Amino acid sequence: MGWGSAYRIFNNVADGLIEAGADDDVKEKTLTKLIRDLQAEDWDTELDSLQDYRNDPAIVRAFAANNIRWED
Protein backbone atom coordinates (compact mmCIF):
# COMPACT_ATOMS: atom_id res chain seq x y z
CA MET A 1 0.00 0.00 0.00
CA GLY A 2 1.34 3.41 -0.96
CA TRP A 3 1.60 6.75 0.70
CA GLY A 4 -1.33 8.90 -0.43
CA SER A 5 -0.82 11.76 2.04
CA ALA A 6 2.29 12.84 0.13
CA TYR A 7 -0.18 14.47 -2.26
CA ARG A 8 -0.80 17.16 0.37
CA ILE A 9 2.92 17.64 1.03
CA PHE A 10 3.75 18.02 -2.66
CA ASN A 11 0.84 20.36 -3.36
CA ASN A 12 1.66 22.57 -0.38
CA VAL A 13 5.26 22.98 -1.53
CA ALA A 14 4.26 23.55 -5.17
CA ASP A 15 1.64 26.12 -4.15
CA GLY A 16 4.17 27.87 -1.91
CA LEU A 17 6.67 28.14 -4.75
CA ILE A 18 4.01 29.50 -7.09
CA GLU A 19 2.74 32.01 -4.52
CA ALA A 20 6.31 33.16 -3.79
CA GLY A 21 6.86 33.82 -7.49
CA ALA A 22 9.65 31.26 -7.83
CA ASP A 23 11.04 31.12 -11.34
CA ASP A 24 10.70 27.98 -13.43
CA ASP A 25 14.25 26.80 -12.73
CA VAL A 26 13.73 26.96 -8.95
CA LYS A 27 10.35 25.20 -9.20
CA GLU A 28 11.71 22.46 -11.44
CA LYS A 29 14.85 21.75 -9.38
CA THR A 30 13.06 21.88 -6.04
CA LEU A 31 10.12 19.75 -7.09
CA THR A 32 12.23 17.21 -8.99
CA LYS A 33 14.06 16.41 -5.75
CA LEU A 34 10.87 16.45 -3.69
CA ILE A 35 9.14 14.05 -6.10
CA ARG A 36 12.14 11.70 -6.00
CA ASP A 37 12.16 11.74 -2.19
CA LEU A 38 8.40 11.19 -1.93
CA GLN A 39 8.58 8.30 -4.38
CA ALA A 40 11.29 6.71 -2.24
CA GLU A 41 8.73 6.70 0.57
CA ASP A 42 6.19 4.89 -1.66
CA TRP A 43 4.14 7.85 -2.88
CA ASP A 44 1.34 6.43 -5.01
CA THR A 45 -0.82 9.46 -5.84
CA GLU A 46 1.65 11.26 -8.09
CA LEU A 47 -0.82 11.54 -10.93
CA ASP A 48 -3.31 13.31 -8.68
CA SER A 49 -0.75 16.04 -8.04
CA LEU A 50 0.42 16.13 -11.64
CA GLN A 51 -3.16 16.60 -12.76
CA ASP A 52 -3.45 19.69 -10.54
CA TYR A 53 -0.36 21.30 -12.10
CA ARG A 54 -0.34 20.00 -15.67
CA ASN A 55 -0.60 23.57 -17.01
CA ASP A 56 2.67 24.56 -15.33
CA PRO A 57 5.54 23.51 -17.63
CA ALA A 58 8.22 23.58 -14.91
CA ILE A 59 6.20 21.29 -12.66
CA VAL A 60 5.40 18.96 -15.56
CA ARG A 61 9.15 18.75 -16.30
CA ALA A 62 9.85 17.91 -12.64
CA PHE A 63 7.43 15.00 -12.85
CA ALA A 64 8.84 13.90 -16.22
CA ALA A 65 12.35 13.87 -14.74
CA ASN A 66 10.99 11.23 -12.36
CA ASN A 67 9.30 9.22 -15.14
CA ILE A 68 5.78 10.47 -14.33
CA ARG A 69 3.80 11.73 -17.28
CA TRP A 70 0.22 12.78 -17.84
CA GLU A 71 -1.35 10.84 -20.67
CA ASP A 72 -4.13 12.83 -22.35
C-alpha positions in Angstrom: 0.0 0.0 0.0 1.3 3.4 -1.0 1.6 6.8 0.7 -1.3 8.9 -0.4 -0.8 11.8 2.0 2.3 12.8 0.1 -0.2 14.5 -2.3 -0.8 17.2 0.4 2.9 17.6 1.0 3.7 18.0 -2.7 0.8 20.4 -3.4 1.7 22.6 -0.4 5.3 23.0 -1.5 4.3 23.6 -5.2 1.6 26.1 -4.1 4.2 27.9 -1.9 6.7 28.1 -4.8 4.0 29.5 -7.1 2.7 32.0 -4.5 6.3 33.2 -3.8 6.9 33.8 -7.5 9.7 31.3 -7.8 11.0 31.1 -11.3 10.7 28.0 -13.4 14.2 26.8 -12.7 13.7 27.0 -9.0 10.4 25.2 -9.2 11.7 22.5 -11.4 14.8 21.7 -9.4 13.1 21.9 -6.0 10.1 19.7 -7.1 12.2 17.2 -9.0 14.1 16.4 -5.8 10.9 16.4 -3.7 9.1 14.1 -6.1 12.1 11.7 -6.0 12.2 11.7 -2.2 8.4 11.2 -1.9 8.6 8.3 -4.4 11.3 6.7 -2.2 8.7 6.7 0.6 6.2 4.9 -1.7 4.1 7.9 -2.9 1.3 6.4 -5.0 -0.8 9.5 -5.8 1.7 11.3 -8.1 -0.8 11.5 -10.9 -3.3 13.3 -8.7 -0.7 16.0 -8.0 0.4 16.1 -11.6 -3.2 16.6 -12.8 -3.4 19.7 -10.5 -0.4 21.3 -12.1 -0.3 20.0 -15.7 -0.6 23.6 -17.0 2.7 24.6 -15.3 5.5 23.5 -17.6 8.2 23.6 -14.9 6.2 21.3 -12.7 5.4 19.0 -15.6 9.1 18.7 -16.3 9.9 17.9 -12.6 7.4 15.0 -12.8 8.8 13.9 -16.2 12.4 13.9 -14.7 11.0 11.2 -12.4 9.3 9.2 -15.1 5.8 10.5 -14.3 3.8 11.7 -17.3 0.2 12.8 -17.8 -1.4 10.8 -20.7 -4.1 12.8 -22.4 
